[in-house]
């Protein structure tokens, strides 16, 4: 990892708002591709998933989701439950940002994709007691759409359509179906 990126990781935790945001954007852009330094920050990001600052939790979750493709040891298979917990954060904006990036773990490989799909299916089916569950369901289906677009795997699309078929509310069923049109 170069000194600029080390600096961005530090700036994404401190400094003024504009500086933090610029560093955050740069880290996400760089981690959109495979990198060879993921394990240099991995454990620190895992710790930050439970940081007292919700912004830190959100950023750590998004960075880890992006870094999953740069994880040849498949640490994410063991660490995913910690990442998934942030998708249920007490701060809804933190939970939502984390959930919206979770699909990126799935593109790391077949076992990661299967794991992410299993977690999302279970939450879609059993998360109706959560606050804002219709938004959470929407994000889950959008994640499935992103995975479908990445893999062009009809099984992912069919899973999503099967879940949508279980929705009784016609308004939401229509909204969810629009994600796959």
KENUPA-269494 format. One record per atom (N, C-alpha, C, O): x, y, z; atom name. Coordinates in steps of 0.2 Angstrom, whole numbers, plus 5000, padded with zeros to 4 digits. Layout:
+------+------+------+----+
:    X :    Y :    Z :  a :
+------+------+------+----+
:    X :    Y :    Z : CA :
...
+------+------+------+----+
// end
This chain:
+------+------+------+----+
:    X :    Y :    Z :  a :
+------+------+------+----+
: 5004 : 4994 : 5000 :  N :
: 5000 : 5000 : 5000 : CA :
: 5004 : 5006 : 5000 :  C :
: 5009 : 5007 : 5004 :  O :
: 5003 : 5011 : 4996 :  N :
: 5007 : 5017 : 4995 : CA :
: 5005 : 5022 : 5001 :  C :
: 5000 : 5021 : 5004 :  O :
: 5010 : 5027 : 5001 :  N :
: 5009 : 5032 : 5007 : CA :
: 5002 : 5036 : 5006 :  C :
: 4999 : 5038 : 5011 :  O :
: 5000 : 5037 : 5000 :  N :
: 4994 : 5041 : 4998 : CA :
: 4988 : 5037 : 5001 :  C :
: 4984 : 5040 : 5004 :  O :
: 4988 : 5031 : 5000 :  N :
: 4982 : 5027 : 5002 : CA :
: 4982 : 5026 : 5010 :  C :
: 4977 : 5026 : 5013 :  O :
: 4988 : 5025 : 5013 :  N :
: 4989 : 5025 : 5020 : CA :
: 4986 : 5032 : 5023 :  C :
: 4982 : 5032 : 5028 :  O :
: 4988 : 5037 : 5020 :  N :
: 4985 : 5044 : 5022 : CA :
: 4978 : 5044 : 5021 :  C :
: 4974 : 5047 : 5025 :  O :
: 4975 : 5041 : 5015 :  N :
: 4968 : 5041 : 5014 : CA :
: 4964 : 5038 : 5020 :  C :
: 4959 : 5040 : 5022 :  O :
: 4967 : 5032 : 5022 :  N :
: 4964 : 5028 : 5027 : CA :
: 4964 : 5032 : 5034 :  C :
: 4959 : 5032 : 5038 :  O :
: 4969 : 5036 : 5035 :  N :
: 4969 : 5040 : 5041 : CA :
: 4964 : 5046 : 5040 :  C :
: 4960 : 5048 : 5045 :  O :
: 4964 : 5049 : 5034 :  N :
: 4960 : 5055 : 5033 : CA :
: 4952 : 5053 : 5033 :  C :
: 4948 : 5057 : 5035 :  O :
: 4951 : 5047 : 5032 :  N :
: 4944 : 5045 : 5032 : CA :
: 4941 : 5044 : 5039 :  C :
: 4935 : 5043 : 5040 :  O :
: 4946 : 5044 : 5044 :  N :
: 4944 : 5043 : 5051 : CA :
: 4944 : 5050 : 5054 :  C :
: 4941 : 5051 : 5059 :  O :
: 4947 : 5055 : 5051 :  N :
: 4948 : 5061 : 5055 : CA :
: 4948 : 5067 : 5050 :  C :
: 4946 : 5066 : 5044 :  O :
: 4950 : 5073 : 5052 :  N :
: 4951 : 5078 : 5047 : CA :
: 4944 : 5081 : 5047 :  C :
: 4939 : 5079 : 5050 :  O :
: 4943 : 5086 : 5042 :  N :
: 4937 : 5089 : 5041 : CA :
: 4932 : 5085 : 5036 :  C :
: 4935 : 5080 : 5033 :  O :
: 4926 : 5087 : 5036 :  N :
: 4921 : 5083 : 5033 : CA :
: 4923 : 5082 : 5025 :  C :
: 4922 : 5076 : 5023 :  O :
: 4925 : 5087 : 5022 :  N :
: 4927 : 5086 : 5015 : CA :
: 4933 : 5082 : 5014 :  C :
: 4933 : 5078 : 5009 :  O :
: 4938 : 5082 : 5018 :  N :
: 4944 : 5078 : 5018 : CA :
: 4942 : 5071 : 5019 :  C :
: 4944 : 5066 : 5015 :  O :
: 4938 : 5070 : 5024 :  N :
: 4935 : 5063 : 5025 : CA :
: 4932 : 5060 : 5019 :  C :
: 4933 : 5054 : 5017 :  O :
: 4927 : 5064 : 5016 :  N :
: 4923 : 5061 : 5011 : CA :
: 4928 : 5060 : 5005 :  C :
: 4927 : 5055 : 5001 :  O :
: 4932 : 5064 : 5003 :  N :
: 4937 : 5063 : 4998 : CA :
: 4941 : 5057 : 4999 :  C :
: 4942 : 5053 : 4994 :  O :
: 4944 : 5056 : 5005 :  N :
: 4947 : 5050 : 5006 : CA :
: 4943 : 5044 : 5005 :  C :
: 4945 : 5038 : 5003 :  O :
: 4937 : 5044 : 5008 :  N :
: 4932 : 5038 : 5008 : CA :
: 4931 : 5037 : 5000 :  C :
: 4931 : 5031 : 4998 :  O :
: 4930 : 5042 : 4996 :  N :
: 4928 : 5040 : 4989 : CA :
: 4934 : 5037 : 4986 :  C :
: 4934 : 5033 : 4981 :  O :
: 4940 : 5040 : 4987 :  N :
: 4946 : 5037 : 4984 : CA :
: 4948 : 5030 : 4986 :  C :
: 4949 : 5026 : 4982 :  O :
: 4946 : 5028 : 4993 :  N :
: 4947 : 5021 : 4995 : CA :
: 4942 : 5017 : 4991 :  C :
: 4944 : 5011 : 4989 :  O :
: 4936 : 5019 : 4991 :  N :
: 4931 : 5015 : 4987 : CA :
: 4933 : 5014 : 4980 :  C :
: 4932 : 5008 : 4977 :  O :
: 4935 : 5019 : 4977 :  N :
: 4937 : 5018 : 4970 : CA :
: 4943 : 5013 : 4969 :  C :
: 4943 : 5009 : 4964 :  O :
: 4948 : 5014 : 4973 :  N :
: 4954 : 5010 : 4972 : CA :
: 4952 : 5002 : 4974 :  C :
: 4954 : 4998 : 4971 :  O :
: 4948 : 5001 : 4979 :  N :
: 4946 : 4994 : 4981 : CA :
: 4940 : 4992 : 4976 :  C :
: 4938 : 4986 : 4977 :  O :
: 4938 : 4995 : 4971 :  N :
: 4934 : 4993 : 4966 : CA :
: 4937 : 4987 : 4962 :  C :
: 4934 : 4983 : 4959 :  O :
: 4944 : 4988 : 4962 :  N :
: 4948 : 4983 : 4959 : CA :
: 4951 : 4979 : 4964 :  C :
: 4952 : 4981 : 4970 :  O :
: 4954 : 4973 : 4962 :  N :
: 4958 : 4969 : 4966 : CA :
: 4964 : 4973 : 4968 :  C :
: 4967 : 4976 : 4964 :  O :
: 4966 : 4972 : 4975 :  N :
: 4972 : 4975 : 4977 : CA :
: 4976 : 4970 : 4981 :  C :
: 4974 : 4964 : 4983 :  O :
: 4983 : 4971 : 4982 :  N :
: 4987 : 4966 : 4985 : CA :
: 4988 : 4968 : 4992 :  C :
: 4993 : 4964 : 4996 :  O :
: 4985 : 4973 : 4995 :  N :
: 4987 : 4975 : 5002 : CA :
: 4981 : 4974 : 5007 :  C :
: 4981 : 4977 : 5012 :  O :
: 4976 : 4970 : 5005 :  N :
: 4970 : 4970 : 5009 : CA :
: 4971 : 4968 : 5016 :  C :
: 4968 : 4970 : 5021 :  O :
: 4976 : 4963 : 5017 :  N :
: 4977 : 4961 : 5024 : CA :
: 4981 : 4966 : 5028 :  C :
: 4981 : 4965 : 5034 :  O :
: 4983 : 4971 : 5025 :  N :
: 4987 : 4976 : 5029 : CA :
: 4981 : 4980 : 5033 :  C :
: 4983 : 4983 : 5038 :  O :
: 4975 : 4980 : 5031 :  N :
: 4970 : 4984 : 5034 : CA :
: 4964 : 4980 : 5037 :  C :
: 4960 : 4982 : 5040 :  O :
: 4964 : 4974 : 5035 :  N :
: 4959 : 4969 : 5036 : CA :
: 4957 : 4969 : 5044 :  C :
: 4951 : 4970 : 5046 :  O :
: 4961 : 4967 : 5048 :  N :
: 4960 : 4967 : 5055 : CA :
: 4958 : 4973 : 5058 :  C :
: 4953 : 4974 : 5063 :  O :
: 4961 : 4979 : 5056 :  N :
: 4959 : 4985 : 5059 : CA :
: 4951 : 4987 : 5057 :  C :
: 4947 : 4990 : 5060 :  O :
: 4950 : 4985 : 5050 :  N :
: 4943 : 4986 : 5048 : CA :
: 4938 : 4982 : 5052 :  C :
: 4932 : 4984 : 5053 :  O :
: 4940 : 4976 : 5053 :  N :
: 4935 : 4971 : 5057 : CA :
: 4934 : 4975 : 5064 :  C :
: 4928 : 4975 : 5067 :  O :
: 4939 : 4977 : 5067 :  N :
: 4938 : 4981 : 5074 : CA :
: 4934 : 4987 : 5073 :  C :
: 4929 : 4988 : 5077 :  O :
: 4934 : 4990 : 5067 :  N :
: 4930 : 4996 : 5066 : CA :
: 4923 : 4995 : 5065 :  C :
: 4919 : 4999 : 5065 :  O :
: 4921 : 4989 : 5064 :  N :
: 4914 : 4987 : 5063 : CA :
: 4910 : 4988 : 5069 :  C :
: 4904 : 4988 : 5069 :  O :
: 4914 : 4988 : 5075 :  N :
: 4910 : 4989 : 5081 : CA :
: 4913 : 4996 : 5085 :  C :
: 4912 : 4997 : 5091 :  O :
: 4915 : 5000 : 5081 :  N :
: 4918 : 5007 : 5083 : CA :
: 4912 : 5011 : 5086 :  C :
: 4906 : 5010 : 5084 :  O :
: 4913 : 5015 : 5091 :  N :
: 4908 : 5019 : 5094 : CA :
: 4905 : 5024 : 5089 :  C :
: 4899 : 5026 : 5090 :  O :
: 4909 : 5026 : 5084 :  N :
: 4906 : 5031 : 5079 : CA :
: 4903 : 5027 : 5073 :  C :
: 4906 : 5023 : 5070 :  O :
: 4897 : 5029 : 5072 :  N :
: 4893 : 5025 : 5067 : CA :
: 4896 : 5026 : 5060 :  C :
: 4896 : 5022 : 5055 :  O :
: 4899 : 5032 : 5058 :  N :
: 4902 : 5033 : 5052 : CA :
: 4908 : 5028 : 5051 :  C :
: 4909 : 5026 : 5045 :  O :
: 4912 : 5027 : 5056 :  N :
: 4917 : 5022 : 5056 : CA :
: 4915 : 5015 : 5054 :  C :
: 4918 : 5012 : 5050 :  O :
: 4909 : 5013 : 5058 :  N :
: 4907 : 5007 : 5056 : CA :
: 4904 : 5006 : 5049 :  C :
: 4906 : 5001 : 5046 :  O :
: 4901 : 5011 : 5047 :  N :
: 4899 : 5011 : 5040 : CA :
: 4904 : 5011 : 5035 :  C :
: 4904 : 5006 : 5030 :  O :
: 4909 : 5015 : 5036 :  N :
: 4915 : 5015 : 5031 : CA :
: 4919 : 5008 : 5031 :  C :
: 4920 : 5005 : 5026 :  O :
: 4920 : 5005 : 5037 :  N :
: 4923 : 4999 : 5038 : CA :
: 4919 : 4993 : 5034 :  C :
: 4922 : 4989 : 5031 :  O :
: 4913 : 4993 : 5035 :  N :
: 4909 : 4988 : 5032 : CA :
: 4909 : 4989 : 5024 :  C :
: 4910 : 4984 : 5021 :  O :
: 4909 : 4995 : 5022 :  N :
: 4909 : 4996 : 5015 : CA :
: 4916 : 4994 : 5012 :  C :
: 4917 : 4991 : 5007 :  O :
: 4922 : 4996 : 5015 :  N :
: 4928 : 4994 : 5013 : CA :
: 4929 : 4987 : 5013 :  C :
: 4932 : 4984 : 5008 :  O :
: 4927 : 4983 : 5019 :  N :
: 4928 : 4976 : 5019 : CA :
: 4924 : 4973 : 5013 :  C :
: 4926 : 4968 : 5010 :  O :
: 4918 : 4975 : 5012 :  N :
: 4914 : 4972 : 5006 : CA :
: 4918 : 4973 : 5000 :  C :
: 4918 : 4968 : 4996 :  O :
: 4921 : 4979 : 4999 :  N :
: 4925 : 4980 : 4993 : CA :
: 4931 : 4976 : 4992 :  C :
: 4933 : 4973 : 4987 :  O :
: 4934 : 4974 : 4998 :  N :
: 4940 : 4971 : 4999 : CA :
: 4939 : 4963 : 4998 :  C :
: 4944 : 4959 : 4997 :  O :
: 4933 : 4961 : 4998 :  N :
: 4932 : 4953 : 4998 : CA :
: 4935 : 4950 : 4992 :  C :
: 4937 : 4945 : 4992 :  O :
: 4935 : 4954 : 4986 :  N :
: 4938 : 4951 : 4980 : CA :
: 4945 : 4951 : 4980 :  C :
: 4948 : 4948 : 4976 :  O :
: 4948 : 4954 : 4985 :  N :
: 4955 : 4954 : 4986 : CA :
: 4957 : 4950 : 4992 :  C :
: 4962 : 4951 : 4996 :  O :
: 4954 : 4944 : 4993 :  N :
: 4954 : 4940 : 4999 : CA :
: 4956 : 4933 : 4997 :  C :
: 4951 : 4928 : 4998 :  O :
: 4962 : 4931 : 4995 :  N :
: 4963 : 4924 : 4992 : CA :
: 4963 : 4919 : 4998 :  C :
: 4962 : 4913 : 4996 :  O :
: 4964 : 4921 : 5004 :  N :
: 4963 : 4916 : 5010 : CA :
: 4956 : 4915 : 5012 :  C :
: 4955 : 4911 : 5016 :  O :
: 4951 : 4919 : 5009 :  N :
: 4944 : 4918 : 5010 : CA :
: 4943 : 4919 : 5018 :  C :
: 4939 : 4916 : 5021 :  O :
: 4946 : 4924 : 5020 :  N :
: 4944 : 4926 : 5027 : CA :
: 4937 : 4928 : 5028 :  C :
: 4934 : 4927 : 5033 :  O :
: 4934 : 4931 : 5023 :  N :
: 4928 : 4934 : 5023 : CA :
: 4923 : 4928 : 5025 :  C :
: 4917 : 4929 : 5028 :  O :
: 4924 : 4922 : 5023 :  N :
: 4920 : 4916 : 5025 : CA :
: 4919 : 4916 : 5032 :  C :
: 4913 : 4914 : 5035 :  O :
: 4924 : 4917 : 5036 :  N :
: 4924 : 4917 : 5043 : CA :
: 4921 : 4924 : 5046 :  C :
: 4918 : 4924 : 5051 :  O :
: 4923 : 4929 : 5043 :  N :
: 4922 : 4936 : 5046 : CA :
: 4915 : 4939 : 5044 :  C :
: 4913 : 4944 : 5046 :  O :
: 4912 : 4936 : 5039 :  N :
: 4906 : 4939 : 5036 : CA :
: 4901 : 4940 : 5042 :  C :
: 4897 : 4945 : 5041 :  O :
: 4899 : 4936 : 5047 :  N :
: 4894 : 4937 : 5052 : CA :
: 4896 : 4944 : 5055 :  C :
: 4891 : 4947 : 5057 :  O :
: 4902 : 4946 : 5056 :  N :
: 4903 : 4952 : 5059 : CA :
: 4901 : 4958 : 5055 :  C :
: 4899 : 4963 : 5057 :  O :
: 4903 : 4957 : 5048 :  N :
: 4901 : 4962 : 5043 : CA :
: 4893 : 4963 : 5043 :  C :
: 4890 : 4968 : 5042 :  O :
: 4890 : 4957 : 5043 :  N :
: 4883 : 4957 : 5042 : CA :
: 4879 : 4960 : 5048 :  C :
: 4874 : 4963 : 5047 :  O :
: 4882 : 4960 : 5054 :  N :
: 4879 : 4963 : 5060 : CA :
: 4879 : 4971 : 5059 :  C :
: 4874 : 4974 : 5061 :  O :
: 4883 : 4974 : 5055 :  N :
: 4883 : 4981 : 5054 : CA :
: 4877 : 4983 : 5049 :  C :
: 4874 : 4988 : 5049 :  O :
: 4874 : 4978 : 5045 :  N :
: 4868 : 4979 : 5041 : CA :
: 4862 : 4979 : 5046 :  C :
: 4856 : 4981 : 5043 :  O :
: 4863 : 4978 : 5052 :  N :
: 4857 : 4979 : 5057 : CA :
: 4859 : 4984 : 5062 :  C :
: 4856 : 4984 : 5068 :  O :
: 4863 : 4989 : 5061 :  N :
: 4866 : 4994 : 5065 : CA :
: 4860 : 4998 : 5068 :  C :
: 4855 : 4998 : 5065 :  O :
: 4861 : 5000 : 5074 :  N :
: 4856 : 5004 : 5078 : CA :
: 4854 : 5011 : 5074 :  C :
: 4849 : 5013 : 5074 :  O :
: 4859 : 5013 : 5070 :  N :
: 4858 : 5019 : 5066 : CA :
: 4856 : 5017 : 5059 :  C :
: 4860 : 5013 : 5056 :  O :
: 4850 : 5018 : 5057 :  N :
: 4848 : 5015 : 5051 : CA :
: 4852 : 5017 : 5045 :  C :
: 4853 : 5013 : 5040 :  O :
: 4855 : 5023 : 5044 :  N :
: 4859 : 5025 : 5039 : CA :
: 4865 : 5021 : 5038 :  C :
: 4867 : 5019 : 5033 :  O :
: 4868 : 5019 : 5044 :  N :
: 4874 : 5015 : 5044 : CA :
: 4872 : 5008 : 5042 :  C :
: 4875 : 5005 : 5038 :  O :
: 4866 : 5005 : 5044 :  N :
: 4864 : 4999 : 5042 : CA :
: 4863 : 4999 : 5035 :  C :
: 4865 : 4994 : 5031 :  O :
: 4860 : 5004 : 5032 :  N :
: 4858 : 5004 : 5025 : CA :
: 4864 : 5004 : 5021 :  C :
: 4864 : 5001 : 5016 :  O :
: 4868 : 5009 : 5022 :  N :
: 4875 : 5009 : 5018 : CA :
: 4878 : 5003 : 5018 :  C :
: 4881 : 5001 : 5013 :  O :
: 4879 : 4999 : 5024 :  N :
: 4882 : 4993 : 5024 : CA :
: 4878 : 4988 : 5020 :  C :
: 4882 : 4984 : 5016 :  O :
: 4872 : 4987 : 5021 :  N :
: 4868 : 4982 : 5017 : CA :
: 4869 : 4984 : 5010 :  C :
: 4869 : 4979 : 5006 :  O :
: 4868 : 4990 : 5007 :  N :
: 4869 : 4991 : 5000 : CA :
: 4875 : 4989 : 4997 :  C :
: 4876 : 4989 : 4991 :  O :
: 4881 : 4988 : 5001 :  N :
: 4887 : 4986 : 4998 : CA :
: 4888 : 4979 : 4999 :  C :
: 4893 : 4976 : 4997 :  O :
: 4884 : 4975 : 5003 :  N :
: 4885 : 4968 : 5004 : CA :
: 4886 : 4964 : 4998 :  C :
: 4889 : 4959 : 4999 :  O :
: 4883 : 4966 : 4993 :  N :
: 4883 : 4961 : 4987 : CA :
: 4890 : 4961 : 4984 :  C :
: 4892 : 4956 : 4981 :  O :
: 4894 : 4966 : 4986 :  N :
: 4901 : 4965 : 4983 : CA :
: 4905 : 4959 : 4986 :  C :
: 4910 : 4957 : 4983 :  O :
: 4903 : 4957 : 4992 :  N :
: 4906 : 4951 : 4995 : CA :
: 4904 : 4945 : 4990 :  C :
: 4909 : 4941 : 4989 :  O :
: 4898 : 4945 : 4987 :  N :
: 4896 : 4939 : 4983 : CA :
: 4900 : 4939 : 4977 :  C :
: 4901 : 4933 : 4974 :  O :
: 4903 : 4944 : 4974 :  N :
: 4907 : 4944 : 4968 : CA :
: 4914 : 4941 : 4969 :  C :
: 4917 : 4940 : 4964 :  O :
: 4916 : 4940 : 4975 :  N :
: 4922 : 4937 : 4977 : CA :
: 4923 : 4930 : 4974 :  C :
: 4929 : 4928 : 4973 :  O :
: 4918 : 4926 : 4974 :  N :
: 4918 : 4919 : 4972 : CA :
: 4912 : 4915 : 4973 :  C :
: 4907 : 4918 : 4976 :  O :
: 4911 : 4909 : 4971 :  N :
: 4905 : 4905 : 4971 : CA :
: 4903 : 4904 : 4979 :  C :
: 4897 : 4905 : 4980 :  O :
: 4908 : 4902 : 4983 :  N :
: 4906 : 4901 : 4990 : CA :
: 4904 : 4908 : 4994 :  C :
: 4899 : 4907 : 4998 :  O :
: 4907 : 4913 : 4992 :  N :
: 4905 : 4920 : 4995 : CA :
: 4898 : 4922 : 4992 :  C :
: 4894 : 4924 : 4996 :  O :
: 4897 : 4921 : 4986 :  N :
: 4891 : 4922 : 4983 : CA :
: 4885 : 4918 : 4986 :  C :
: 4880 : 4921 : 4988 :  O :
: 4886 : 4912 : 4987 :  N :
: 4881 : 4907 : 4990 : CA :
: 4880 : 4910 : 4998 :  C :
: 4874 : 4910 : 5000 :  O :
: 4885 : 4911 : 5001 :  N :
: 4884 : 4914 : 5008 : CA :
: 4880 : 4920 : 5008 :  C :
: 4876 : 4921 : 5012 :  O :
: 4882 : 4925 : 5004 :  N :
: 4878 : 4931 : 5004 : CA :
: 4871 : 4930 : 5002 :  C :
: 4867 : 4933 : 5005 :  O :
: 4870 : 4926 : 4997 :  N :
: 4863 : 4925 : 4995 : CA :
: 4859 : 4921 : 5001 :  C :
: 4853 : 4923 : 5002 :  O :
: 4862 : 4917 : 5004 :  N :
: 4859 : 4913 : 5010 : CA :
: 4857 : 4918 : 5015 :  C :
: 4851 : 4918 : 5018 :  O :
: 4861 : 4923 : 5017 :  N :
: 4860 : 4928 : 5022 : CA :
: 4854 : 4932 : 5020 :  C :
: 4850 : 4934 : 5024 :  O :
: 4854 : 4934 : 5014 :  N :
: 4849 : 4939 : 5011 : CA :
: 4843 : 4936 : 5011 :  C :
: 4837 : 4939 : 5013 :  O :
: 4842 : 4930 : 5009 :  N :
: 4836 : 4926 : 5008 : CA :
: 4833 : 4925 : 5015 :  C :
: 4827 : 4927 : 5016 :  O :
: 4837 : 4923 : 5020 :  N :
: 4834 : 4922 : 5027 : CA :
: 4832 : 4929 : 5029 :  C :
: 4826 : 4929 : 5033 :  O :
: 4835 : 4934 : 5028 :  N :
: 4833 : 4941 : 5031 : CA :
: 4827 : 4943 : 5027 :  C :
: 4822 : 4946 : 5031 :  O :
: 4826 : 4942 : 5021 :  N :
: 4820 : 4944 : 5017 : CA :
: 4814 : 4940 : 5020 :  C :
: 4809 : 4943 : 5021 :  O :
: 4815 : 4934 : 5021 :  N :
: 4809 : 4930 : 5024 : CA :
: 4808 : 4931 : 5031 :  C :
: 4802 : 4931 : 5033 :  O :
: 4813 : 4933 : 5035 :  N :
: 4811 : 4933 : 5042 : CA :
: 4812 : 4940 : 5045 :  C :
: 4812 : 4940 : 5052 :  O :
: 4813 : 4945 : 5041 :  N :
: 4815 : 4952 : 5044 : CA :
: 4809 : 4956 : 5044 :  C :
: 4810 : 4962 : 5045 :  O :
: 4803 : 4954 : 5044 :  N :
: 4797 : 4958 : 5043 : CA :
: 4796 : 4962 : 5050 :  C :
: 4792 : 4967 : 5050 :  O :
: 4799 : 4960 : 5055 :  N :
: 4798 : 4963 : 5062 : CA :
: 4803 : 4969 : 5063 :  C :
: 4803 : 4973 : 5067 :  O :
: 4808 : 4970 : 5058 :  N :
: 4813 : 4975 : 5058 : CA :
: 4809 : 4982 : 5056 :  C :
: 4805 : 4982 : 5052 :  O :
: 4812 : 4987 : 5059 :  N :
: 4809 : 4994 : 5057 : CA :
: 4812 : 4995 : 5050 :  C :
: 4817 : 4993 : 5048 :  O :
: 4808 : 4998 : 5046 :  N :
: 4809 : 4999 : 5039 : CA :
: 4811 : 4993 : 5035 :  C :
: 4815 : 4993 : 5030 :  O :
: 4807 : 4988 : 5036 :  N :
: 4809 : 4981 : 5033 : CA :
: 4807 : 4982 : 5025 :  C :
: 4810 : 4978 : 5022 :  O :
: 4803 : 4986 : 5023 :  N :
: 4801 : 4986 : 5016 : CA :
: 4807 : 4989 : 5012 :  C :
: 4809 : 4987 : 5007 :  O :
: 4811 : 4994 : 5015 :  N :
: 4817 : 4997 : 5012 : CA :
: 4823 : 4992 : 5013 :  C :
: 4826 : 4991 : 5008 :  O :
: 4823 : 4988 : 5018 :  N :
: 4828 : 4983 : 5019 : CA :
: 4827 : 4978 : 5013 :  C :
: 4832 : 4975 : 5010 :  O :
: 4821 : 4976 : 5012 :  N :
: 4819 : 4971 : 5007 : CA :
: 4821 : 4974 : 5000 :  C :
: 4824 : 4970 : 4996 :  O :
: 4820 : 4980 : 4999 :  N :
: 4821 : 4983 : 4993 : CA :
: 4829 : 4983 : 4992 :  C :
: 4831 : 4981 : 4986 :  O :
: 4833 : 4984 : 4997 :  N :
: 4840 : 4984 : 4996 : CA :
: 4843 : 4977 : 4995 :  C :
: 4847 : 4976 : 4991 :  O :
: 4839 : 4972 : 4998 :  N :
: 4841 : 4965 : 4997 : CA :
: 4840 : 4963 : 4990 :  C :
: 4844 : 4960 : 4987 :  O :
: 4834 : 4965 : 4987 :  N :
: 4833 : 4964 : 4980 : CA :
: 4837 : 4967 : 4975 :  C :
: 4839 : 4964 : 4970 :  O :
: 4839 : 4973 : 4977 :  N :
: 4844 : 4977 : 4973 : CA :
: 4851 : 4974 : 4973 :  C :
: 4854 : 4973 : 4968 :  O :
: 4853 : 4971 : 4979 :  N :
: 4859 : 4967 : 4979 : CA :
: 4859 : 4961 : 4975 :  C :
: 4864 : 4960 : 4971 :  O :
: 4853 : 4958 : 4975 :  N :
: 4852 : 4952 : 4971 : CA :
: 4853 : 4954 : 4963 :  C :
: 4855 : 4950 : 4959 :  O :
: 4850 : 4960 : 4962 :  N :
: 4850 : 4962 : 4955 : CA :
: 4857 : 4963 : 4953 :  C :
: 4859 : 4962 : 4947 :  O :
: 4861 : 4966 : 4957 :  N :
: 4868 : 4968 : 4956 : CA :
: 4872 : 4961 : 4955 :  C :
: 4876 : 4961 : 4950 :  O :
: 4871 : 4956 : 4959 :  N :
: 4874 : 4950 : 4958 : CA :
: 4872 : 4946 : 4952 :  C :
: 4876 : 4944 : 4948 :  O :
: 4865 : 4947 : 4950 :  N :
: 4863 : 4944 : 4944 : CA :
: 4866 : 4947 : 4938 :  C :
: 4869 : 4944 : 4933 :  O :
: 4867 : 4954 : 4938 :  N :
: 4870 : 4958 : 4933 : CA :
: 4877 : 4956 : 4932 :  C :
: 4880 : 4955 : 4926 :  O :
: 4881 : 4955 : 4938 :  N :
: 4888 : 4953 : 4938 : CA :
: 4889 : 4946 : 4935 :  C :
: 4893 : 4945 : 4931 :  O :
: 4885 : 4941 : 4937 :  N :
: 4886 : 4934 : 4935 : CA :
: 4882 : 4932 : 4929 :  C :
: 4883 : 4927 : 4926 :  O :
: 4876 : 4935 : 4928 :  N :
: 4871 : 4933 : 4923 : CA :
: 4869 : 4926 : 4925 :  C :
: 4868 : 4922 : 4920 :  O :
: 4867 : 4925 : 4931 :  N :
: 4865 : 4919 : 4934 : CA :
: 4857 : 4919 : 4935 :  C :
: 4855 : 4922 : 4939 :  O :
: 4854 : 4915 : 4931 :  N :
: 4847 : 4915 : 4931 : CA :
: 4844 : 4913 : 4938 :  C :
: 4839 : 4914 : 4940 :  O :
: 4848 : 4908 : 4941 :  N :
: 4846 : 4906 : 4948 : CA :
: 4845 : 4912 : 4953 :  C :
: 4841 : 4912 : 4957 :  O :
: 4850 : 4917 : 4952 :  N :
: 4849 : 4922 : 4957 : CA :
: 4843 : 4926 : 4956 :  C :
: 4839 : 4928 : 4960 :  O :
: 4841 : 4927 : 4949 :  N :
: 4835 : 4931 : 4947 : CA :
: 4829 : 4927 : 4950 :  C :
: 4824 : 4930 : 4952 :  O :
: 4829 : 4920 : 4949 :  N :
: 4823 : 4916 : 4951 : CA :
: 4822 : 4917 : 4958 :  C :
: 4817 : 4917 : 4961 :  O :
: 4828 : 4916 : 4962 :  N :
: 4827 : 4917 : 4969 : CA :
: 4824 : 4923 : 4971 :  C :
: 4819 : 4924 : 4975 :  O :
: 4826 : 4929 : 4968 :  N :
: 4823 : 4935 : 4969 : CA :
: 4816 : 4935 : 4968 :  C :
: 4811 : 4938 : 4972 :  O :
: 4814 : 4933 : 4962 :  N :
: 4807 : 4933 : 4960 : CA :
: 4803 : 4928 : 4964 :  C :
: 4797 : 4930 : 4966 :  O :
: 4806 : 4923 : 4967 :  N :
: 4802 : 4919 : 4971 : CA :
: 4801 : 4922 : 4978 :  C :
: 4795 : 4922 : 4981 :  O :
: 4805 : 4926 : 4980 :  N :
: 4805 : 4930 : 4986 : CA :
: 4799 : 4935 : 4985 :  C :
: 4795 : 4937 : 4990 :  O :
: 4799 : 4939 : 4979 :  N :
: 4794 : 4944 : 4978 : CA :
: 4787 : 4941 : 4978 :  C :
: 4783 : 4944 : 4980 :  O :
: 4787 : 4935 : 4975 :  N :
: 4780 : 4931 : 4975 : CA :
: 4777 : 4930 : 4982 :  C :
: 4771 : 4929 : 4983 :  O :
: 4781 : 4931 : 4988 :  N :
: 4779 : 4930 : 4994 : CA :
: 4776 : 4936 : 4997 :  C :
: 4773 : 4936 : 5003 :  O :
: 4777 : 4942 : 4994 :  N :
: 4775 : 4948 : 4996 : CA :
: 4768 : 4949 : 4995 :  C :
: 4765 : 4949 : 4989 :  O :
: 4764 : 4950 : 5000 :  N :
: 4756 : 4951 : 5000 : CA :
: 4754 : 4958 : 4997 :  C :
: 4750 : 4958 : 4993 :  O :
: 4758 : 4963 : 5000 :  N :
: 4756 : 4970 : 4998 : CA :
: 4758 : 4971 : 4990 :  C :
: 4763 : 4971 : 4988 :  O :
: 4752 : 4972 : 4987 :  N :
: 4753 : 4973 : 4979 : CA :
: 4758 : 4979 : 4978 :  C :
: 4761 : 4979 : 4973 :  O :
: 4757 : 4985 : 4981 :  N :
: 4761 : 4990 : 4980 : CA :
: 4769 : 4989 : 4980 :  C :
: 4773 : 4990 : 4976 :  O :
: 4771 : 4985 : 4986 :  N :
: 4778 : 4983 : 4986 : CA :
: 4780 : 4978 : 4982 :  C :
: 4785 : 4978 : 4979 :  O :
: 4775 : 4973 : 4980 :  N :
: 4777 : 4968 : 4975 : CA :
: 4779 : 4971 : 4969 :  C :
: 4783 : 4969 : 4965 :  O :
: 4774 : 4976 : 4967 :  N :
: 4776 : 4980 : 4960 : CA :
: 4782 : 4983 : 4960 :  C :
: 4786 : 4983 : 4956 :  O :
: 4784 : 4987 : 4966 :  N :
: 4790 : 4991 : 4967 : CA :
: 4796 : 4986 : 4966 :  C :
: 4801 : 4987 : 4963 :  O :
: 4795 : 4980 : 4970 :  N :
: 4801 : 4975 : 4970 : CA :
: 4802 : 4972 : 4963 :  C :
: 4808 : 4971 : 4961 :  O :
: 4797 : 4971 : 4959 :  N :
: 4797 : 4968 : 4953 : CA :
: 4801 : 4973 : 4948 :  C :
: 4804 : 4970 : 4943 :  O :
: 4800 : 4979 : 4949 :  N :
: 4803 : 4984 : 4945 : CA :
: 4810 : 4984 : 4945 :  C :
: 4814 : 4986 : 4940 :  O :
: 4813 : 4981 : 4950 :  N :
: 4820 : 4980 : 4951 : CA :
: 4823 : 4975 : 4946 :  C :
: 4829 : 4976 : 4943 :  O :
: 4819 : 4971 : 4944 :  N :
: 4821 : 4965 : 4939 : CA :
: 4818 : 4966 : 4932 :  C :
: 4818 : 4962 : 4928 :  O :
: 4816 : 4972 : 4930 :  N :
: 4813 : 4974 : 4924 : CA :
: 4819 : 4976 : 4919 :  C :
: 4817 : 4978 : 4913 :  O :
+------+------+------+----+
// end
